[in-house]
Structure formats: C-alpha cells, structure tokens
C-alpha cells in the first residue's frame, strides 16, 4: 500500500542515473570480495561449532584468509579506474562516502 503512494514521488524526485559510458565489471574484485565475505561468514559459523571457539585451527586459517582477501580487494579497488566502490580510488576521501558523519581525529 505504501509503495503505491511513494512510487510517483520516487519517480519524480530521484534523478536518472543512466550513463552513456559503458562500465566494466571488475571480476577479480568481485571474486576477492566474495571470498573474503564468505570466509568471514564461515568463521562466524565455525567458531560456534568448534570446541576451541575462535582459537581452533580452522577458524584461525579462515580469519587469515578473510583478511588477505579483503586487503587484496581494497588494494585492487584503489588501483583500477572504475572501482566497485565509489571513493575507493587513491586520492579520494573514504569518509565522504558516508556523508562525512564519521568524526575525524586531528592530533
């Protein structure tokens, strides 16, 4: 019901974001992000099943694999010209993507 009321306003107020430039899909970035995310989720499920909890060998290996995959993803996204995440390129402010709502520390 509410969707029917909001849809006309949404169509009028949200600008068209279609671009004429063809965007390339970042397959290696998607694989790294998927592997890192899957490893984190697997760690969360395995740590509750193992008797040693977060100290189990499987969990430790998966944590290391998740960190490596996610760090590799961030490094890749900062190098390519069309990253999957806006603001991931070197020289841009990552806090700008969250609307500047994250307080900055100035020392």
Backbone as ProteinMPNN parsed JSONL, in Angstrom:
{"seq_chain_A": "XXXXXXXXXXXXXXXXXXXXXXXXXXXXXXXXXXXXXXXXXXXXXXXXXXXXXXXXXXXXXXXXXXXXXXXXXXXXXXXXXXXXXXXXXXXXXXXXXXXXXXXXXXX", "coords_chain_A": {"N_chain_A": [[0.819, -1.194, 0.0], [1.862, 1.3, 0.918], [3.924, 1.524, -0.865], [2.713, 2.038, -3.294], [1.869, 4.627, -2.833], [4.273, 5.99, -2.511], [5.729, 5.574, -4.845], [5.123, 7.316, -7.173], [6.238, 9.788, -6.299], [8.855, 9.008, -5.919], [9.654, 8.393, -8.509], [9.554, 10.934, -9.623], [11.317, 12.506, -8.084], [13.833, 11.261, -7.814], [16.798, 11.412, -9.572], [17.653, 10.436, -12.945], [20.058, 7.994, -13.344], [21.372, 6.945, -15.447], [24.123, 6.3, -17.495], [26.017, 7.189, -20.364], [28.415, 6.091, -20.783], [30.069, 3.02, -20.949], [30.306, 0.734, -18.338], [32.795, -1.31, -16.913], [32.764, -4.586, -15.606], [34.239, -5.603, -12.641], [35.725, -8.384, -12.355], [37.882, -9.809, -10.966], [37.91, -8.255, -8.611], [35.332, -8.706, -7.636], [35.494, -11.427, -7.11], [37.47, -11.478, -5.095], [36.19, -9.944, -3.097], [33.902, -11.527, -2.651], [35.103, -13.929, -1.781], [36.408, -13.08, 0.559], [34.254, -12.16, 2.115], [32.723, -14.501, 2.291], [34.508, -16.099, 3.72], [34.609, -14.716, 6.166], [31.95, -15.045, 7.043], [31.897, -17.824, 7.224], [33.753, -18.197, 9.261], [32.337, -17.11, 11.405], [30.281, -18.987, 11.682], [31.694, -21.397, 12.057], [33.174, -20.923, 14.38], [31.385, -21.111, 16.437], [30.77, -23.767, 16.416], [33.078, -25.285, 16.861], [35.009, -26.765, 19.492], [37.104, -25.334, 20.56], [36.509, -22.76, 19.983], [37.197, -19.505, 18.883], [39.858, -20.02, 18.712], [40.449, -22.288, 17.305], [42.1, -24.282, 14.77], [41.02, -24.3, 12.155], [39.403, -22.029, 12.213], [41.269, -19.979, 12.704], [42.85, -20.111, 10.392], [40.916, -19.464, 8.495], [40.29, -16.842, 9.279], [42.677, -15.525, 8.702], [42.741, -15.969, 5.929], [40.443, -14.548, 5.185], [41.156, -11.93, 5.92], [43.373, -11.51, 4.211], [42.155, -11.73, 1.667], [40.292, -9.601, 1.746], [41.95, -7.381, 2.166], [43.463, -7.526, -0.18], [41.377, -7.031, -1.969], [40.726, -4.338, -1.355], [43.16, -3.113, -2.016], [43.232, -3.639, -4.757], [40.933, -2.28, -5.657], [41.678, 0.327, -5.187], [43.534, 0.753, -7.15], [42.405, 0.441, -9.729], [40.616, 1.963, -12.527], [37.839, 2.089, -12.626], [36.351, 1.48, -9.947], [34.505, -0.87, -7.857], [33.433, 0.213, -5.58], [32.549, 3.473, -4.888], [34.776, 6.152, -4.307], [36.895, 4.612, -3.629], [39.222, 4.903, -4.951], [42.631, 5.95, -4.981], [43.518, 8.95, -3.392], [41.036, 9.983, -2.956], [38.552, 10.848, -0.531], [37.704, 8.542, 1.864], [35.807, 8.864, 3.854], [33.96, 10.505, 2.817], [32.074, 9.053, 1.472], [30.307, 8.166, 3.409], [28.914, 10.349, 4.028], [30.33, 12.14, 5.536], [29.844, 11.727, 8.188], [31.384, 10.413, 9.972], [33.41, 11.047, 12.675], [36.443, 12.889, 12.591], [39.78, 12.47, 13.668], [41.941, 14.854, 14.814], [45.181, 15.512, 15.428]], "CA_chain_A": [[0.0, 0.0, 0.0], [2.715, 2.484, 0.992], [4.742, 1.568, -2.07], [1.911, 2.702, -4.321], [1.839, 6.05, -2.526], [5.613, 6.562, -2.632], [6.292, 5.356, -6.171], [5.125, 8.504, -8.035], [7.209, 10.75, -5.787], [10.173, 8.454, -6.16], [9.948, 8.553, -9.929], [9.73, 12.35, -9.93], [12.389, 13.15, -7.336], [15.127, 10.607, -7.973], [17.286, 11.67, -10.929], [18.055, 9.297, -13.755], [21.493, 7.799, -13.19], [21.892, 6.225, -16.605], [25.272, 6.936, -18.124], [26.276, 6.725, -21.728], [29.687, 5.385, -20.737], [29.927, 1.608, -20.572], [31.067, 0.371, -17.152], [33.335, -2.668, -16.947], [32.578, -5.321, -14.364], [35.517, -5.986, -12.048], [35.603, -9.791, -11.969], [38.786, -10.157, -9.859], [37.456, -7.581, -7.397], [34.143, -9.411, -7.145], [35.939, -12.716, -6.554], [38.132, -11.203, -3.821], [35.176, -9.52, -2.123], [33.086, -12.695, -2.329], [35.888, -14.879, -0.987], [36.619, -12.504, 1.885], [32.978, -12.153, 2.833], [32.367, -15.892, 2.589], [35.393, -16.576, 4.786], [34.159, -14.105, 7.43], [30.713, -15.714, 7.45], [32.232, -19.184, 7.616], [34.393, -18.087, 10.579], [31.29, -16.897, 12.403], [29.54, -20.232, 11.917], [32.591, -22.431, 12.564], [33.651, -20.641, 15.734], [30.389, -21.564, 17.409], [30.701, -25.223, 16.37], [34.293, -25.912, 17.365], [35.163, -26.727, 20.945], [38.091, -24.326, 20.942], [35.978, -21.444, 19.648], [37.964, -18.718, 17.924], [41.244, -20.465, 18.699], [40.61, -23.504, 16.518], [42.965, -24.142, 13.606], [40.201, -23.944, 11.001], [38.946, -20.653, 12.374], [42.419, -19.082, 12.55], [43.199, -20.111, 8.965], [39.879, -18.717, 7.776], [40.436, -15.416, 9.606], [43.817, -15.04, 7.915], [42.314, -15.953, 4.53], [39.489, -13.442, 5.01], [41.906, -10.667, 5.961], [44.163, -11.399, 2.989], [41.261, -11.484, 0.533], [39.694, -8.272, 1.838], [43.019, -6.403, 1.939], [43.738, -7.576, -1.62], [40.262, -6.36, -2.628], [40.883, -2.891, -1.181], [44.319, -2.684, -2.812], [42.839, -3.672, -6.171], [39.963, -1.216, -5.92], [42.367, 1.619, -5.172], [44.375, 0.863, -8.337], [41.707, 0.418, -11.016], [39.973, 3.233, -12.885], [36.401, 2.014, -12.338], [36.187, 0.564, -8.81], [33.142, -1.261, -7.488], [33.008, 1.12, -4.521], [32.921, 4.857, -5.137], [35.665, 6.668, -3.288], [37.941, 3.645, -3.316], [40.45, 5.268, -5.64], [43.636, 6.691, -4.221], [43.373, 10.39, -3.501], [39.693, 10.405, -2.575], [38.297, 10.757, 0.905], [36.767, 7.444, 2.107], [34.74, 9.287, 4.756], [32.98, 11.243, 2.029], [31.015, 8.119, 1.079], [29.338, 8.021, 4.487], [28.325, 11.657, 4.278], [31.116, 12.909, 6.482], [29.296, 11.569, 9.525], [32.384, 9.796, 10.849], [34.262, 12.119, 13.207], [37.866, 12.758, 12.289], [40.697, 12.836, 14.746], [43.043, 15.725, 14.441], [46.141, 15.488, 16.521]], "C_chain_A": [[0.856, 1.248, 0.0], [3.576, 2.639, -0.255], [3.994, 2.293, -3.176], [1.84, 4.204, -4.088], [3.194, 6.712, -2.774], [6.187, 6.481, -4.043], [6.242, 6.585, -7.074], [6.14, 9.563, -7.577], [8.635, 10.294, -6.042], [10.578, 8.639, -7.614], [10.194, 10.009, -10.306], [10.973, 12.95, -9.29], [13.771, 12.538, -7.534], [15.602, 10.814, -9.405], [17.698, 10.385, -11.634], [19.567, 9.162, -13.686], [22.103, 7.052, -14.362], [23.041, 7.013, -17.223], [25.44, 6.384, -19.526], [27.572, 5.939, -21.798], [29.483, 3.957, -20.244], [30.858, 1.301, -19.394], [31.544, -1.076, -17.286], [33.122, -3.315, -15.586], [33.925, -5.84, -13.891], [35.413, -7.408, -11.506], [36.59, -10.162, -10.856], [38.39, -9.5, -8.54], [36.25, -8.276, -6.788], [34.523, -10.747, -6.515], [36.606, -12.502, -5.195], [37.134, -10.802, -2.742], [34.309, -10.701, -1.698], [33.823, -13.701, -1.461], [36.108, -14.359, 0.428], [35.359, -12.522, 2.724], [32.553, -13.565, 3.217], [33.23, -16.446, 3.716], [34.985, -15.997, 6.136], [32.902, -14.802, 7.929], [30.974, -17.147, 7.903], [32.914, -19.211, 8.981], [33.334, -17.944, 11.661], [30.516, -18.174, 12.699], [30.439, -21.307, 12.515], [33.013, -22.186, 14.002], [32.646, -21.068, 16.79], [30.304, -23.093, 17.459], [31.912, -25.895, 16.993], [34.392, -25.768, 18.875], [36.122, -25.634, 21.396], [37.658, -22.911, 20.566], [36.805, -20.739, 18.603], [39.416, -19.151, 17.831], [41.483, -21.717, 17.888], [41.416, -23.255, 15.258], [42.182, -23.712, 12.366], [39.794, -22.481, 11.051], [40.094, -19.676, 12.159], [42.824, -18.987, 11.084], [42.182, -19.313, 8.169], [39.932, -17.22, 8.061], [41.567, -14.816, 8.79], [43.442, -14.95, 6.441], [41.355, -14.795, 4.255], [40.214, -12.108, 5.0], [42.707, -10.468, 4.683], [43.29, -11.056, 1.784], [40.693, -10.068, 0.577], [40.739, -7.162, 1.669], [43.384, -6.369, 0.454], [42.625, -6.879, -2.41], [40.414, -4.843, -2.537], [42.053, -2.379, -2.008], [43.976, -2.661, -4.293], [41.904, -2.522, -6.5], [40.613, 0.164, -5.939], [43.205, 1.832, -6.427], [43.591, 1.015, -9.643], [40.952, 1.725, -11.261], [38.475, 3.242, -12.599], [36.16, 1.035, -11.193], [34.719, 0.239, -8.549], [32.574, -0.327, -6.433], [33.474, 2.53, -4.853], [33.801, 5.35, -3.997], [36.777, 5.721, -2.928], [39.261, 4.016, -3.979], [41.356, 6.094, -4.751], [43.444, 8.184, -4.456], [41.978, 10.882, -3.173], [39.504, 10.175, -1.085], [37.302, 9.639, 1.174], [35.621, 7.844, 3.031], [33.657, 10.068, 4.013], [31.811, 10.341, 1.633], [29.954, 7.944, 2.158], [28.794, 9.383, 4.909], [29.085, 12.494, 5.278], [30.639, 12.765, 7.911], [30.273, 10.916, 10.489], [33.302, 10.895, 11.363], [35.722, 11.836, 12.897], [38.684, 13.165, 13.498], [41.754, 13.752, 14.175], [43.958, 15.834, 15.639], [46.947, 16.748, 16.511]], "O_chain_A": [[0.634, 2.158, -0.8], [3.914, 3.755, -0.651], [4.586, 3.08, -3.915], [1.759, 4.975, -5.044], [3.255, 7.866, -3.2], [7.064, 7.273, -4.388], [7.253, 6.887, -7.708], [6.823, 10.162, -8.407], [9.512, 11.102, -6.345], [11.717, 9.002, -7.908], [10.969, 10.285, -11.222], [11.619, 13.812, -9.886], [14.777, 13.24, -7.429], [14.906, 10.444, -10.351], [18.043, 9.387, -11.001], [20.284, 10.129, -13.947], [23.234, 6.576, -14.273], [22.946, 8.221, -17.444], [25.051, 5.254, -19.823], [27.807, 5.204, -22.758], [28.805, 3.725, -19.243], [32.056, 1.578, -19.454], [30.794, -1.951, -17.717], [33.279, -2.673, -14.548], [34.666, -6.451, -14.662], [35.058, -7.614, -10.345], [36.177, -10.782, -9.876], [38.517, -10.107, -7.477], [36.156, -8.417, -5.569], [33.943, -11.152, -5.507], [36.347, -13.248, -4.251], [37.221, -11.266, -1.605], [34.013, -10.859, -0.514], [33.255, -14.26, -0.524], [36.004, -15.119, 1.391], [35.394, -12.86, 3.907], [32.082, -13.799, 4.33], [32.738, -17.181, 4.572], [35.011, -16.702, 7.145], [32.798, -15.116, 9.114], [30.351, -17.629, 8.849], [32.69, -20.127, 9.772], [33.421, -18.581, 12.711], [30.136, -18.417, 13.844], [30.002, -22.056, 13.388], [33.193, -23.135, 14.765], [33.026, -21.358, 17.925], [29.818, -23.651, 18.442], [31.787, -26.964, 17.591], [33.926, -24.789, 19.458], [35.971, -25.076, 22.483], [38.396, -21.958, 20.819], [37.088, -21.306, 17.548], [40.138, -18.687, 16.949], [42.623, -22.171, 17.789], [41.419, -22.142, 14.73], [42.637, -22.852, 11.613], [39.839, -21.781, 10.039], [39.916, -18.65, 11.502], [43.111, -17.897, 10.59], [42.551, -18.566, 7.263], [39.649, -16.414, 7.176], [41.431, -13.72, 8.247], [43.781, -13.974, 5.772], [41.446, -14.14, 3.217], [39.924, -11.248, 4.168], [42.719, -9.369, 4.128], [43.643, -10.195, 0.979], [40.622, -9.403, -0.457], [40.441, -6.116, 1.091], [43.591, -5.293, -0.106], [42.899, -6.212, -3.407], [40.249, -4.142, -3.535], [41.954, -1.324, -2.635], [44.392, -1.75, -5.008], [42.073, -1.859, -7.523], [40.144, 1.064, -6.635], [43.555, 2.968, -6.745], [44.074, 1.661, -10.573], [40.686, 2.489, -10.333], [37.902, 4.304, -12.354], [35.804, -0.118, -11.434], [33.819, 0.971, -8.961], [31.366, -0.097, -6.394], [34.664, 2.756, -5.076], [33.577, 4.991, -2.841], [37.541, 5.998, -2.003], [40.31, 3.493, -3.602], [40.899, 6.839, -3.884], [43.233, 8.623, -5.587], [41.755, 12.091, -3.117], [40.226, 9.392, -0.468], [36.149, 9.752, 0.759], [34.56, 7.22, 2.993], [32.56, 10.264, 4.536], [30.686, 10.815, 1.476], [28.812, 7.607, 1.846], [28.277, 9.54, 6.015], [28.545, 13.461, 5.815], [30.983, 13.583, 8.765], [30.02, 10.87, 11.693], [33.913, 11.607, 10.566], [36.173, 10.691, 12.937], [38.326, 14.077, 14.244], [42.381, 13.442, 13.162], [43.533, 16.209, 16.731], [47.82, 16.929, 17.359]]}, "name": "protein", "num_of_chains": 1, "seq": "XXXXXXXXXXXXXXXXXXXXXXXXXXXXXXXXXXXXXXXXXXXXXXXXXXXXXXXXXXXXXXXXXXXXXXXXXXXXXXXXXXXXXXXXXXXXXXXXXXXXXXXXXXX"}
